[in-house]
Amino acid sequence: MQNPLAFQLVPQDQQRLAELNGQMDAHLRLIEDQLGIHISNRGHLFHLEGDEGRVVQGRFVLEKLYEQTGEGVLNADDVHLALRDAGATLSSEFSSKGEGKDIFIETKRGTISGRGSNQRRYLRRVFSHAVNFGIGPAGTGKTYLAVAAAVAYLAEDKVRKLVLVRPAVEAGERLGFLPGDMTQKVDPYLRPLYDALHDMLGTERVTKLMERGVIEIAPLAFMRGRTLNDAFIILDEAQNTTTEQMKMFLTRQGFGSTAVITGDITQIDLPKGIYSGLKHARDILRDVEGISFTHFEAQDVVRHPLVQRIIEAYDDVHKKHDEDNG
């Protein structure tokens, strides 16, 4: 049903309006194409025409993007994220589950917050749960946001140290086959975590914190027998843990600690016949109080839009394979 909708953006600011519209109204055209609606405006007064639900989404997107103007130049990625968010925010599930205020983290590179409703929900859960699982494909921000939360905890003296953990065996390559001491052997596996830390704190500060033991590298195999108090612990690439390793890791947590476990269950490199500890934990711990699970999907990817389509294509293949073997 065609349904016109008129509203005005405030406060009136011509520079912000121009940023919202984009060069030659490119942002407005993108919103029109994605929602199948018509947008026209005279200054700050906007008219939207189209399906009733879609014009409501269109208004949400325009108002959300207008709020962001003045904080940095809007680009097509911001428009795509706002469009994706519109569906989630307007859904009954999201509106009925309010889990507190959004989290904003100040770092060397500026303010970091969740991009999209699922990322924001993930951050809120990390700040309110002792154990958190972020499960989903690459590019959804699950590891980067975990590092950002850890940086915030350190800055606010909520923890005394940050412990970075990752399975040391991937795709058939074992630590013993790599040159160097243990730190050098583990470095390649922890590179995404290092990159995020360097981005947020700067290389010099990261180096000093590592020298002081505030940031610690802990190969998963070396976690046995330890108890970590007042620590922020990140286990990355958790899909490559065994069930025994996952249980061992989860029981290392001491008082005052927060753990974030991230992984992609479609990228398991364990030998055939060995069940992933991440999948096992997801199955048996989902209803345990104090533990949060955030599941990311292809539409949560915040990289090039093509990455989302690639992930969806692979997911379709996996689903068909499961059906054929089911």
Salt bridges, closest charged atoms under 4 A:
ASP25 OD2 - ARG29 NH1 3.74
GLU32 OE1 - ARG29 NE 2.62
GLU32 OE2 - HIS38 ND1 3.45
GLU63 OE2 - ARG59 NE 2.88
ASP78 OD1 - ARG115 NH2 3.53
ASP85 OD2 - LYS64 NZ 3.63
ASP85 OD2 - ARG120 NH2 2.54
GLU93 OE2 - LYS97 NZ 3.32
GLU99 OE2 - ARG121 NE 3.92
GLU99 OE1 - ARG125 NE 3.19
ASP102 OD2 - ARG120 NE 3.54
ASP102 OD1 - ARG124 NH1 2.59
GLU156 OE1 - LYS158 NZ 3.28
GLU170 OE2 - ARG166 NE 3.86
ASP195 OD1 - ARG191 NH1 3.75
ASP199 OD2 - ARG109 NH1 3.19
GLU204 OE2 - LYS208 NZ 3.42
GLU216 OE1 - LYS161 NZ 2.73
GLU216 OE2 - ARG226 NH1 2.57
ASP230 OD2 - ARG160 NE 3.60
ASP236 OD2 - ARG166 NE 3.66
GLU237 OE2 - ARG166 NH2 2.76
ASP283 OD1 - ARG282 NE 3.20
ASP283 OD1 - ARG286 NH2 3.42
ASP322 OD1 - HIS321 ND1 3.92
ASP324 OD2 - LYS320 NZ 3.17
